[in-house]
Amino acid sequence: MASSGSILAHPASGGTAHAERDTIRALLLEHRPDLDSRLLVGPSGALLIPLPTGRSIEIGRMRRRGRSRWVVVTPSADGAALREPTTLGAVARTALGALREVEAQR
C-alpha cells in the first residue's frame, strides 16, 4: 500500500473533505491518544497509520459507485483489503479494529 499511485483520492478543495478528515483524526485520537505521534497525512491526502511491518492502514476518499466516500485500506496476505464504512465514526472504528488485529498478531 505505497502512497504513490494510491487508489485514495486527494481530498477535494473546498474544505469539506479536510474537515471530515480532521473529524476522523480526532475520533482516532479520542480512542487511541498514542497514535498522535504515528498518524501521518500521505501525499494523496490519506491518513496513514504506519505499521511495524513497513506497511500502513490508509484512510482516505475514493470515488465509488458514482460518489466520493471514505474508505479504509488495510494490509492483507493477498495485498490489501478495502472496507467502505458508511459514517465517519464507522471509518474510525474500522481503522482502529484493523489496528487491533495487527497488534494482536505481534
C-alpha positions, -999 to +999 in steps of 0.1 A: +000+000+000+025+025-011+015+061-011+025+068-047-002+057-071-026+052-042-063+045-050-072+071-024-083+104-039-068+136-026-094+154-005-115+178-026-108+215-023-135+235-005-128+222+029-155+195+034-131+166+029-104+183+050-130+189+078-141+153+076-105+140+077-099+162+107-130+147+124-118+111+116-084+120+130-100+134+162-121+102+166-090+081+162-071+101+188-100+101+212-098+063+214-060+060+209-041+091+220-009+072+214-015+075+177-008+112+178+029+107+171+023+080+145-006+093+124+005+109+091-011+125+061+003+109+030+009+126-004-026+116-016-042+133+014-050+100+031-045+095+068-018+068+074-012+046+104+022+031+098+027-004+110+058-022+122+058-043+091+065-013+069+030-012+056+002+010+068-035+014+073-048+041+049-079+061+055-089+083+025-115+092+000-122+072-031-147+075-059-170+045-056-205+040-071-206+075-086-196+095-055-167+100-032-167+081+000-143+074+029-126+040+027-102+021+049-074+001+032-057-025+053-029-049+046-038-085+040-020-116+029-032-110-006-021-074-007-048-051+007-084-052+017-108-023+010-135-015+036-163+010+030-177+022+063-208+044+059-202+071+086-171+090+098-175+072+132-175+039+114-144+048+095-125+055+127-139+023+143-129+002+112-094+016+112-090+010+150-103-025+146-078-032+119-050-018+140-061-040+169-060-071+146-024-062+135-013-056+171-028-089+182-007-108+156+026-095+171 
